[in-house]
Amino acid sequence: MKKLIVFLLILTTISFTACGVKDQPVTDSTAESSVKGNEEASSLSETETSFSSETEAPSSEINTPKEPVITQINHYVLTPADLHYLTDAKMDAYKNAMDAIFAHESEVQLTDSYDDNLSVLGYLQESPYTFILSSYQITPDHKGMTFEYAYSAEECEQMLNKIDQEYLTLMNETITEDMTDLEKVLAIYKYFAQRISYDYDWAEALNMSDDKYLFPDIVIYQALQNNKGVCHTYTYLCQFAFQQLGIECERASADMQNSDSSHMWPLIWLDGTAFHIDPTWDDTGLGVSLRYFGLTDEENIDRGLVSNWYCNIDSALDIACTDTRFVSWRDIIDYNLIGNHQMEVTREDGTVEIIDLTQYQ
């Protein structure tokens, strides 16, 4: 059983390895100037009991809705790959497991199906909340799961509430009910690209280490504490927000051409059409560009990634990102959503214009 658990954990962390020192090619003067804070990353132990960020989150440029868009965070969201094989029994078992974790319980009964319970184990590995666990495994009778916690019940409650409150604030300050899915994605994209600073020290330390595992707490909780991270940090933060809004998103990854580094980015679906988006590389330090938003597969290769990118969906190579509707955005170096389905953009030549986003639905 221990070998099985280790194998599953390794699978979920393959794409976390060696993000590289912001492995972005220098394509123009804007990219050359995108050197962000090289401050020393705070350790987890330094942030376990501190819940205030030194860096203020960017203020939204859209007025707060009179009524909250979301009043409660969904703890049970799953990826499109997981949803493809989901059954009612698996979902009920997953909810029971998550509820037990939030209650700081040491054991929970799941189903009589060992295969279903293995699926639940995989779902937990995708959750941003299970960083509070030091270990979890299926019981010897294969009908339940046991949990060991890395923190006290009080500390766990504070940390989990921190994540929920951060996302509730984000949703209700940034998203309005009249937004289209494209506008919601653009709002979340800019929010995290502005808020998170690329952690060059952390990336360099990771690449110099023999231990390539990046702990899940660094992915979301730690990033919300320190406002720092690397490519998978941006990806996980955006993915969880998209999931709360009902927007399909998977994590995609690939090796860099002519490099030992790998990279991760969100793969989203808008009205059933798949697009690559990359908030890490669009975080220029001077603004949030759209150079890497809505990329086609061809553009993804042209920017220096190998052609055989990977995500968790079966037959990932059959997912074709061929829609070119966003190609005209490649010279946009900053943007603001201004309401009424419009976006104000600044292009590389300094011109400012208003884009009607309904033309891109």
Phi, psi and chi 1 to 4 in degrees:
 res  aa     phi    psi   chi1   chi2   chi3   chi4
   1 MET       -  -41.5  176.6   57.3   69.1      -
   2 LYS   -60.8  -38.4  -69.5 -177.0  177.3  178.6
   3 LYS   -63.9  -37.9  -68.0 -177.8  178.5  179.4
   4 LEU   -63.2  -46.0  173.8   61.0      -      -
   5 ILE   -63.3  -43.3  -58.2  -56.8      -      -
   6 VAL   -62.0  -41.8  169.6      -      -      -
   7 PHE   -59.7  -43.4  175.3   72.0      -      -
   8 LEU   -64.1  -41.0  -72.4  171.0      -      -
   9 LEU   -65.3  -38.5  -73.0  171.4      -      -
  10 ILE   -63.5  -40.4  -69.4  174.2      -      -
  11 LEU   -57.8  -41.2  -75.9  179.4      -      -
  12 THR   -76.5  -11.6   63.3      -      -      -
  13 THR  -112.3   -1.0   57.5      -      -      -
  14 ILE   -55.5  -45.0  -71.6  175.3      -      -
  15 SER   -78.9    0.6   58.5      -      -      -
  16 PHE   -86.4  -12.1  -66.3  175.6      -      -
  17 THR   -80.2  141.8   59.7      -      -      -
  18 ALA    47.6   66.0      -      -      -      -
  19 CYS   -66.9  -18.7  -79.6      -      -      -
  20 GLY    82.3  166.4      -      -      -      -
  21 VAL   -82.7   83.4 -177.3      -      -      -
  22 LYS    39.7   74.5 -161.3  160.6 -173.8  179.4
  23 ASP   -69.9   59.7   35.3    2.4      -      -
  24 GLN  -109.2  127.5  176.2  175.4   -6.3      -
  25 PRO   -68.2  145.8   25.5  -33.1      -      -
  26 VAL   -81.9  110.7  177.2      -      -      -
  27 THR  -107.2  -22.7   56.5      -      -      -
  28 ASP  -162.2 -177.5   52.9   34.1      -      -
  29 SER   -64.2  -29.1   59.5      -      -      -
  30 THR   -66.0  -44.5  -60.5      -      -      -
  31 ALA   -65.4  -37.3      -      -      -      -
  32 GLU   -62.8  -29.8  -70.5  173.9   -3.7      -
  33 SER   -91.4    6.5   62.5      -      -      -
  34 SER   -88.9   53.3   62.0      -      -      -
  35 VAL   -99.8  110.0  179.1      -      -      -
  36 LYS   -97.0  174.7  -55.5 -168.6   66.1 -177.3
  37 GLY   -45.3  129.7      -      -      -      -
  38 ASN  -105.5   38.5 -165.1   20.9      -      -
  39 GLU   -74.6  154.2  -55.4  165.6    1.8      -
  40 GLU   -68.7  128.4 -177.9  176.6   -4.2      -
  41 ALA   -69.7  135.5      -      -      -      -
  42 SER   -73.2  143.5  -59.0      -      -      -
  43 SER   -79.1  162.9   66.0      -      -      -
  44 LEU   -61.6  -37.5  175.3   59.8      -      -
  45 SER   -64.2  -27.2   60.5      -      -      -
  46 GLU   -78.5  -15.1  -66.9  172.9  -28.0      -
  47 THR  -117.0    4.6   60.2      -      -      -
  48 GLU   -59.9  -38.6  -72.5  173.4   -0.1      -
  49 THR  -114.2    6.7   57.7      -      -      -
  50 SER  -107.2  125.8  172.7      -      -      -
  51 PHE  -119.8   24.5  -61.6   97.5      -      -
  52 SER  -117.3  136.5   61.5      -      -      -
  53 SER   -91.1  139.7  -59.8      -      -      -
  54 GLU   -71.6  -29.3  -67.6 -179.0    0.9      -
  55 THR  -100.6  127.4  -55.2      -      -      -
  56 GLU   -73.0  139.3  -68.8  -65.8  -31.8      -
  57 ALA   -67.7  146.7      -      -      -      -
  58 PRO   -63.7  141.1   22.8  -33.3      -      -
  59 SER   -75.9  145.2   59.1      -      -      -
  60 SER   -74.3  146.6  171.8      -      -      -
  61 GLU   -96.5    7.0  -55.5 -154.4   17.1      -
  62 ILE  -116.5  136.1  -61.6  174.1      -      -
  63 ASN   -61.1  145.1  -68.6  -29.3      -      -
  64 THR   -63.3  131.9  -56.9      -      -      -
  65 PRO   -61.4  149.6  -18.5   29.7      -      -
  66 LYS   -64.7  -37.2  -66.6 -179.2  179.8  178.9
  67 GLU  -112.3  139.0  -64.0  -66.5  -26.6      -
  68 PRO   -59.2  136.9  -21.0   32.0      -      -
  69 VAL   -71.1  -39.1  174.6      -      -      -
  70 ILE  -132.7  130.7  -68.0  177.6      -      -
  71 THR  -105.8  -12.6   58.5      -      -      -
  72 GLN  -150.2  135.5 -174.0  173.9   -4.6      -
  73 ILE   -78.7  134.9  -65.8  -60.3      -      -
  74 ASN   -82.8  111.6 -177.9   -0.4      -      -
  75 HIS   -80.3   -6.2  -60.8  151.9      -      -
  76 TYR  -111.4   18.1  -44.4  116.8      -      -
  77 VAL   -65.4  148.7  -68.5      -      -      -
  78 LEU  -133.1  161.6  -65.8  169.8      -      -
  79 THR   -78.8  161.7   66.5      -      -      -
  80 PRO   -55.5  -37.3  -28.7   36.3      -      -
  81 ALA   -62.8  -43.4      -      -      -      -
  82 ASP   -68.8  -39.0  -69.0  -29.2      -      -
  83 LEU   -65.0  -27.0  -70.9  171.1      -      -
  84 HIS   -61.9  -33.9 -176.6   71.2      -      -
  85 TYR  -108.6   10.4  -61.6  102.8      -      -
  86 LEU   -72.0  138.2 -173.9   66.5      -      -
  87 THR  -121.2  166.2   63.7      -      -      -
  88 ASP   -60.5  -39.0  -70.6  -18.2      -      -
  89 ALA   -64.6  -41.8      -      -      -      -
  90 LYS   -65.1  -41.6  -69.8  179.3 -177.7  179.4
  91 MET   -65.8  -42.4 -169.6   65.5 -158.3      -
  92 ASP   -61.8  -41.8  -70.8  -18.1      -      -
  93 ALA   -66.1  -39.6      -      -      -      -
  94 TYR   -63.7  -43.5  177.9   48.7      -      -
  95 LYS   -61.1  -41.9  -73.3 -178.2  176.7  179.8
  96 ASN   -61.6  -41.7  -71.3  -20.2      -      -
  97 ALA   -65.5  -45.0      -      -      -      -
  98 MET   -64.8  -40.9  -73.3  -60.5  -58.6      -
  99 ASP   -62.7  -38.2  -69.4  -14.8      -      -
 100 ALA   -65.5  -38.6      -      -      -      -
 101 ILE   -66.2  -43.6  -69.0  170.1      -      -
 102 PHE   -65.4  -26.4  -90.4   77.6      -      -
 103 ALA   -89.2    1.3      -      -      -      -
 104 HIS    61.0   36.5 -149.5  -97.9      -      -
 105 GLU   -84.3  154.7  -64.1  174.5   -0.4      -
 106 SER   -92.6  -14.6   59.9      -      -      -
 107 GLU  -155.9  150.7 -173.6  171.1  -13.9      -
 108 VAL  -145.3  143.1   64.9      -      -      -
 109 GLN   -86.1  136.9  -71.9  -62.3  -54.2      -
 110 LEU  -112.8 -107.7  -61.9  177.7      -      -
 111 THR  -125.0  174.5   73.4      -      -      -
 112 ASP   -83.4   -5.7  -68.7  -24.0      -      -
 113 SER   -95.4  117.5  168.4      -      -      -
 114 TYR   -63.1  -40.1 -179.2   49.5      -      -
 115 ASP   -63.2  -42.6  -71.5  -20.6      -      -
 116 ASP   -62.0  -40.3  -76.1   -2.0      -      -
 117 ASN   -69.7  -31.1  -65.2  -19.7      -      -
 118 LEU   -65.3  -37.0  -78.3  177.4      -      -
 119 SER   -62.3  -42.4  -65.8      -      -      -
 120 VAL   -60.9  -39.6  172.3      -      -      -
 121 LEU   -58.4  -41.9 -172.1   68.8      -      -
 122 GLY   -66.4  -38.7      -      -      -      -
 123 TYR   -61.1  -41.0  -58.8  159.6      -      -
 124 LEU   -63.2  -34.1  -68.6  177.5      -      -
 125 GLN   -67.5  -19.9  -67.1  169.1   -6.0      -
 126 GLU   -89.3  -11.6  -64.3  -74.3  -33.5      -
 127 SER   -79.6  139.8  171.0      -      -      -
 128 PRO   -75.3   -4.1   29.3  -35.8      -      -
 129 TYR   -96.7  -17.1  -61.9  104.8      -      -
 130 THR   -80.9    4.5   49.4      -      -      -
 131 PHE   -63.9  -19.1   74.8   93.3      -      -
 132 ILE   -74.3   -9.9   64.2  171.5      -      -
 133 LEU   -92.0  137.4  -60.5  173.5      -      -
 134 SER   -87.0  -25.7   57.3      -      -      -
 135 SER  -164.2  154.5   68.3      -      -      -
 136 TYR  -154.4  140.9   50.1  102.7      -      -
 137 GLN  -155.5  160.2   58.3 -174.3  -17.8      -
 138 ILE   -73.2  142.4  -66.0  175.9      -      -
 139 THR   -67.8  158.8   54.9      -      -      -
 140 PRO   -55.9  -29.8  -28.3   36.8      -      -
 141 ASP   -85.2    0.8   65.0    2.0      -      -
 142 HIS    67.4   15.7  -63.6  168.9      -      -
 143 LYS  -112.7    1.6  -64.2 -178.3  179.4 -179.3
 144 GLY  -154.1 -166.4      -      -      -      -
 145 MET  -147.8  143.3 -166.5  173.1  -66.3      -
 146 THR  -111.5  151.2   59.3      -      -      -
 147 PHE  -130.0  139.6  -52.8  110.7      -      -
 148 GLU  -122.1  138.8  -66.9 -175.3    4.4      -
 149 TYR  -107.3  144.9  -65.2   84.9      -      -
 150 ALA   -85.7  -13.2      -      -      -      -
 151 TYR  -138.5  165.7  -49.8   98.7      -      -
 152 SER   -68.1  165.3   69.3      -      -      -
 153 ALA   -59.7  -40.2      -      -      -      -
 154 GLU   -67.0  -42.8 -178.4  179.4    0.1      -
 155 GLU   -64.2  -41.3  -71.4  172.5  -36.9      -
 156 CYS   -61.4  -43.9  -71.7      -      -      -
 157 GLU   -60.8  -43.3 -178.4  180.0    8.7      -
 158 GLN   -62.6  -43.8  -71.3  178.1  -40.0      -
 159 MET   -66.8  -45.4  -67.6  175.8 -179.7      -
 160 LEU   -65.2  -40.2  -61.0  178.6      -      -
 161 ASN   -64.7  -33.5  -73.5  -18.7      -      -
 162 LYS   -59.2  -47.4  165.7   69.9  173.7  179.9
 163 ILE   -61.6  -48.3  -65.2  175.5      -      -
 164 ASP   -59.6  -45.8  -77.0    2.3      -      -
 165 GLN   -67.2  -37.9 -171.4   54.9   54.0      -
 166 GLU   -60.9  -44.6  -74.3  -87.1    3.9      -
 167 TYR   -74.5  -34.1  -86.6   90.7      -      -
 168 LEU   -62.8  -43.8  -79.2  173.4      -      -
 169 THR   -62.4  -45.7  -60.0      -      -      -
 170 LEU   -56.9  -50.5  160.1   62.1      -      -
 171 MET   -61.4  -44.7  -62.7  -60.8  171.2      -
 172 ASN   -85.7  -10.1  -66.6  -43.7      -      -
 173 GLU  -101.3  -18.3  -70.6 -173.4   -6.4      -
 174 THR  -114.0  -29.8  -52.8      -      -      -
 175 ILE  -106.2  138.7  -54.9  -59.6      -      -
 176 THR  -118.7  154.7   58.1      -      -      -
 177 GLU   -64.9  -25.1  -69.5 -175.1   -5.4      -
 178 ASP   -86.1    0.0   63.6  -25.6      -      -
 179 MET   -71.0  145.1  -78.9 -178.1  169.4      -
 180 THR   -80.1  168.9   63.3      -      -      -
 181 ASP   -60.6  -37.7  -78.7   -7.5      -      -
 182 LEU   -60.3  -44.9  171.8   58.8      -      -
 183 GLU   -65.4  -38.3  -68.7  170.3  -87.8      -
 184 LYS   -63.0  -43.8  -68.0  173.8 -176.9  176.6
 185 VAL   -62.6  -44.5  168.6      -      -      -
 186 LEU   -62.6  -37.8  -74.3  166.1      -      -
 187 ALA   -66.5  -46.3      -      -      -      -
 188 ILE   -66.2  -41.7  -61.9  -61.2      -      -
 189 TYR   -56.2  -49.7 -166.5   75.1      -      -
 190 LYS   -69.0  -38.3  179.0  158.3 -170.3  176.3
 191 TYR   -57.5  -51.2  177.6   88.0      -      -
 192 PHE   -77.0  -31.7  -77.0  119.5      -      -
 193 ALA   -63.9  -35.2      -      -      -      -
 194 GLN   -74.8  -41.7  -80.6 -174.0  -44.0      -
 195 ARG   -75.1  -41.2  174.6  168.6  177.7  174.0
 196 ILE   -87.9  132.0  -58.5  -57.8      -      -
 197 SER   -98.6  134.1  -63.6      -      -      -
 198 TYR   -66.5  128.7 -166.4   87.6      -      -
 199 ASP   -94.5   89.2 -163.3  -26.5      -      -
 200 TYR   -65.4  -37.0  -67.1   92.9      -      -
 201 ASP   -62.9  -45.1  -72.3  -17.2      -      -
 202 TRP   -63.1  -45.4  179.6   18.8      -      -
 203 ALA   -61.9  -41.8      -      -      -      -
 204 GLU   -66.8  -42.3 -174.7   64.3   22.4      -
 205 ALA   -63.0  -38.6      -      -      -      -
 206 LEU   -63.6  -44.6  174.5   67.4      -      -
 207 ASN   -68.9  -23.3  -70.4  -27.6      -      -
 208 MET   -88.4   -8.4  -64.2  -63.8  -68.5      -
 209 SER   -95.9  150.9  171.8      -      -      -
 210 ASP   -78.9  -17.7  -67.1  -29.2      -      -
 211 ASP   -94.8  105.4 -178.7    7.8      -      -
 212 LYS   -94.4    7.9  -63.5  -61.3 -176.2 -179.0
 213 TYR   -84.2  128.9 -176.9   74.1      -      -
 214 LEU  -105.2  118.3  -67.1  178.4      -      -
 215 PHE   -69.1  142.2  -67.3   96.5      -      -
 216 PRO   -58.5  -28.6  -25.5   35.0      -      -
 217 ASP   -63.8  -27.3   57.9  -65.7      -      -
 218 ILE   -72.9  -26.1  -62.3  176.5      -      -
 219 VAL   -65.7  -52.2  171.7      -      -      -
 220 ILE  -117.5  -57.6  -75.3 -173.1      -      -
 221 TYR   -59.7  -50.4  174.9   75.3      -      -
 222 GLN   -64.6  -37.3 -176.5   88.4  -19.6      -
 223 ALA   -65.5  -36.9      -      -      -      -
 224 LEU   -70.3  -22.8  -66.2  174.1      -      -
 225 GLN   -77.7  -49.8  -70.4  -70.9   85.4      -
 226 ASN  -101.2  -13.6  -64.6  -25.6      -      -
 227 ASN    57.8   37.8  -61.8  -47.8      -      -
 228 LYS  -135.2  158.1  -64.3  179.1 -178.9  179.5
 229 GLY   172.0 -173.7      -      -      -      -
 230 VAL  -123.4 -164.4  -70.4      -      -      -
 231 CYS   -57.5  -42.0   58.9      -      -      -
 232 HIS   -70.5  -23.4   73.5  -85.1      -      -
 233 THR   -65.2  -51.9  -44.5      -      -      -
 234 TYR   -54.7  -42.2  -68.2   81.1      -      -
 235 THR   -65.4  -48.6  -57.6      -      -      -
 236 TYR   -65.2  -41.1  -89.2   77.1      -      -
 237 LEU   -61.0  -46.6  -73.0  165.9      -      -
 238 CYS   -66.9  -42.7  -73.0      -      -      -
 239 GLN   -59.1  -44.7 -178.1 -171.4   38.3      -
 240 PHE   -65.6  -36.4 -168.7   59.8      -      -
 241 ALA   -66.5  -44.7      -      -      -      -
 242 PHE   -60.7  -40.4  -63.7  152.5      -      -
 243 GLN   -61.4  -38.3  -71.7  173.3  -36.6      -
 244 GLN   -64.2  -26.9  -62.8  -59.5  -41.5      -
 245 LEU   -95.1    2.6  -63.8  167.6      -      -
 246 GLY    77.1   20.2      -      -      -      -
 247 ILE   -98.7  123.7  -62.8  169.2      -      -
 248 GLU   -66.4  133.2  -72.0 -171.1  -19.3      -
 249 CYS  -152.2  131.7  176.8      -      -      -
 250 GLU  -117.7  162.3  -81.4  -74.7   -4.1      -
 251 ARG   -94.2  127.0  -59.8 -176.6  -53.4  -83.4
 252 ALA  -112.1  151.1      -      -      -      -
 253 SER  -149.9  158.5   59.1      -      -      -
 254 ALA  -162.6  159.6      -      -      -      -
 255 ASP   -79.0  153.6  -68.2  -29.2      -      -
 256 MET   -82.1  145.2  -58.9  -64.3  -62.2      -
 257 GLN   -67.5  136.9  -62.6  172.5   16.8      -
 258 ASN    56.9   36.3  -55.7  -44.4      -      -
 259 SER  -153.7  155.7  171.1      -      -      -
 260 ASP   -85.6   -4.2  -67.7  -26.8      -      -
 261 SER   -83.0  157.4  -61.9      -      -      -
 262 SER  -123.6  169.6   60.6      -      -      -
 263 HIS  -143.9  151.4 -173.1   54.7      -      -
 264 MET  -131.0  145.3 -179.8 -176.3  -74.5      -
 265 TRP  -154.2  162.4   65.9   93.9      -      -
 266 PRO   -78.7  142.1  -15.1   30.5      -      -
 267 LEU  -114.3  117.9  177.3   71.1      -      -
 268 ILE  -117.3  162.1   61.8  164.5      -      -
 269 TRP  -121.0  125.5  -79.2  -98.5      -      -
 270 LEU  -116.0  114.1  -66.2  171.3      -      -
 271 ASP    53.4   39.8  -61.6  -39.1      -      -
 272 GLY    84.4   -0.9      -      -      -      -
 273 THR  -105.8  131.0  -57.9      -      -      -
 274 ALA   -88.0  141.4      -      -      -      -
 275 PHE  -141.2  144.9  -63.7   95.5      -      -
 276 HIS   -86.3  134.5  -56.3  -75.4      -      -
 277 ILE  -133.0  145.8   64.2  173.6      -      -
 278 ASP  -137.2   88.6 -163.8  -22.5      -      -
 279 PRO   -65.4  -25.3   23.9  -33.1      -      -
 280 THR   -62.9  -49.4  -50.8      -      -      -
 281 TRP   -80.2  -22.5  -75.3   15.1      -      -
 282 ASP   -83.8   -5.1  -90.7  -30.0      -      -
 283 ASP   -83.4   92.6  174.2   10.2      -      -
 284 THR   -85.7  -13.0   67.6      -      -      -
 285 GLY    90.1  -18.8      -      -      -      -
 286 LEU  -109.9  -14.5  -58.3  175.5      -      -
 287 GLY   175.1 -167.0      -      -      -      -
 288 VAL  -120.6  110.9  179.1      -      -      -
 289 SER   -84.7  174.3   74.6      -      -      -
 290 LEU  -122.3   24.7  -68.2  172.9      -      -
 291 ARG   -62.8  -31.9 -175.3  175.1  -72.0  109.7
 292 TYR  -116.1   26.8  -57.4  103.1      -      -
 293 PHE  -101.8  127.7 -176.0   92.7      -      -
 294 GLY    70.6   38.3      -      -      -      -
 295 LEU   -70.5  147.5  -64.0  173.6      -      -
 296 THR   -84.8  169.4   64.4      -      -      -
 297 ASP   -60.1  -40.2  -71.8  -26.0      -      -
 298 GLU   -63.4  -43.6 -176.7  177.6   -6.0      -
 299 GLU   -64.8  -34.8  -71.6  178.3  -52.2      -
 300 ASN   -63.8  -38.5 -146.2   28.7      -      -
 301 ILE   -71.8  -40.9  -64.0  171.2      -      -
 302 ASP   -60.7  -27.2  -71.6  -15.2      -      -
 303 ARG   -82.8    0.8   68.1  178.9  177.8  138.8
 304 GLY   113.1   10.5      -      -      -      -
 305 LEU   -97.8  149.9  -63.5  173.7      -      -
 306 VAL   -67.7  158.6  -62.4      -      -      -
 307 SER   -72.8  -29.2   58.7      -      -      -
 308 ASN   -90.5   65.4   57.9  -30.5      -      -
 309 TRP   -68.0  158.8   55.9  -87.9      -      -
 310 TYR  -129.3  142.3  167.9   81.7      -      -
 311 CYS  -143.9  175.9   74.3      -      -      -
 312 ASN   -75.3  -10.8  -70.8  -30.8      -      -
 313 ILE   -75.1  137.9  -64.4 -179.7      -      -
 314 ASP   -55.6  142.8  -68.0  -17.4      -      -
 315 SER    52.7   51.3  -56.5      -      -      -
 316 ALA   -56.4  -31.8      -      -      -      -
 317 LEU   -67.5  -14.2  -66.8  178.3      -      -
 318 ASP   -82.2   -8.6  -67.1  -26.3      -      -
 319 ILE   -80.1  111.1  -58.5  173.4      -      -
 320 ALA  -102.2  121.5      -      -      -      -
 321 CYS  -101.4   91.1  -63.3      -      -      -
 322 THR  -119.8   -7.3   58.0      -      -      -
 323 ASP   -70.5  126.3 -166.4  -55.2      -      -
 324 THR  -103.2   19.3   60.2      -      -      -
 325 ARG   -63.2  -23.4   74.4 -176.8   72.0  174.1
 326 PHE  -101.1    7.2  -60.4  114.9      -      -
 327 VAL   -59.4  -33.6  168.7      -      -      -
 328 SER   -70.9   -3.9   63.0      -      -      -
 329 TRP   -93.0    1.1  -69.2    9.4      -      -
 330 ARG   -65.4  -20.5  -62.4  -64.3  165.4 -107.4
 331 ASP  -101.5   12.4   65.6  -21.1      -      -
 332 ILE   -81.7  121.4  -65.9  175.6      -      -
 333 ILE  -102.5  -10.2   59.8  173.9      -      -
 334 ASP  -165.8  156.4 -159.3   10.6      -      -
 335 TYR  -154.0  157.8   68.8   95.0      -      -
 336 ASN  -140.3  133.0  -67.4  -54.0      -      -
 337 LEU   -79.0  127.1  -61.1  174.1      -      -
 338 ILE  -117.7   11.5   58.3  175.9      -      -
 339 GLY    88.7  170.3      -      -      -      -
 340 ASN    55.9   32.8  -64.3  -39.8      -      -
 341 HIS    59.9   35.7  -50.9  -59.7      -      -
 342 GLN  -122.5  154.1  -66.3 -178.1  -36.7      -
 343 MET  -136.2  127.5  178.4  170.7   69.3      -
 344 GLU   -89.4  127.8 -178.1 -177.0   75.4      -
 345 VAL  -126.3  150.9  -57.0      -      -      -
 346 THR  -114.7  127.4  -57.1      -      -      -
 347 ARG   -98.1  169.0  -62.7 -169.3 -178.8  -89.0
 348 GLU   -58.7  -30.5  -72.2  179.4  -12.5      -
 349 ASP   -83.2    4.9   62.1    4.8      -      -
 350 GLY    92.6   -7.8      -      -      -      -
 351 THR   -71.9  145.3   60.2      -      -      -
 352 VAL  -117.1  134.6  176.7      -      -      -
 353 GLU  -145.2  164.4   65.3 -178.6   87.8      -
 354 ILE  -105.4  127.3  -55.4  -61.7      -      -
 355 ILE  -106.5  133.4  -69.6  178.9      -      -
 356 ASP   -86.5  107.9  179.1    3.3      -      -
 357 LEU   -72.0  -15.6  -69.4  173.8      -      -
 358 THR   -66.0  -19.1   63.1      -      -      -
 359 GLN   -75.8   -7.7  -57.4  -59.9  -47.1      -
 360 TYR  -114.8   13.7  -65.7   86.9      -      -
 361 GLN   -78.8      -  -57.4  -59.0  -37.2      -
